[in-house]
Amino acid sequence: MRKDTILIIGANGQLGSVLTEKLQTIFGYDHVISSDIRQPAEEKSIFEYLDILDKKRLEAVVEKYQVTQIYHLAAILSASGEKNPLKTWDINMQGLLNVLELARVKKLSKVYFPSSIAVFGLETPRINTPQHTVLAPTTVYGMSKVAGENWCQYYCKRYGMDIRSLRYPGVIGYQSLPGGGTTDYAVDIFHKAILKESFVCFLEAETKLPMIYMDDVIRGTIELMDAPSSDISIRTSYNLSGVSFSPKEITEAIQKYIPSFKTSYSPDFRQAIAESWPDSIDDSQAKKDWGWKTMYDLEGMTEDMLFQLGKKYKPVLA
Ligand code: AKB
């Protein structure tokens, strides 16, 4: 077990809950502190209530546990963010600045900040989107991630801090549910399929988006955080690629296992957000710098999702 103590902010979200368990296996139960504004469904880790806008409480939690690293996952995502743009900016930006400032003052050894494919926009090349390209997002969530990436780089350069970041595609996993994102449909569709229900998709059939399986994204995050600092050439945020597909393609992949499964389409405001994002991502810099490699393709991901959700819903389906 390692000596660091980790604080995860936003630990009860889709990624945070899975990352908490993974980090516990690396650092030990007592060295991973989860925090959120929502109480956990089950207490599987040491938990502290923490609103990221409350600087004093953040400092108190860091001091109480002698925290040495922060994973700052709390944010309002793309679709929810459009319903309340100013609140989203406040939470996403001020929250990050509170973390960066405290990390600077307390001389924390590392900070992790997730960025997103939402940093890209309509002027960005859609296919194999390069690492260095136009960042002109259409959503306030995307704007906050672009600004956040630049603040991270600024703190690294100006104060010599070690802050690392990945531009996450839509994350797909059986362990937890996403909330408020444009890519959320790609998790919901599996739950409907396993429950033998049909699915109404809020995106059009052919809208392709970059996605990634939970196992890959957790492994990628840990690998990035473990890499020697000298290998990290990108201090804004690394492009990360998993698997790209459209609602039609994922429906067909599910139908190989559940032939009767059907999707219908009823696009809403999230269609425009999806259309502003790339089809696929070039992550060659992550591969070169710290050896990133995707393991799950559409088929592997679909098989595992259906298998795992089948186990989870067994009592309901029996
Ligand atoms: C969203 O859809 O907003 C997120 C993301 C791609 O960052 N899942």
Boltz pocket constraint, residues with backbone or C-beta under 6 A from the ligand:
constraints:
  - pocket:
      binder: B
      contacts: [[A, 77], [A, 78], [A, 79], [A, 115], [A, 116], [A, 117], [A, 118], [A, 141], [A, 168], [A, 169], [A, 170], [A, 171], [A, 180], [A, 181], [A, 182], [A, 183], [A, 184]]
      max_distance: 6.0
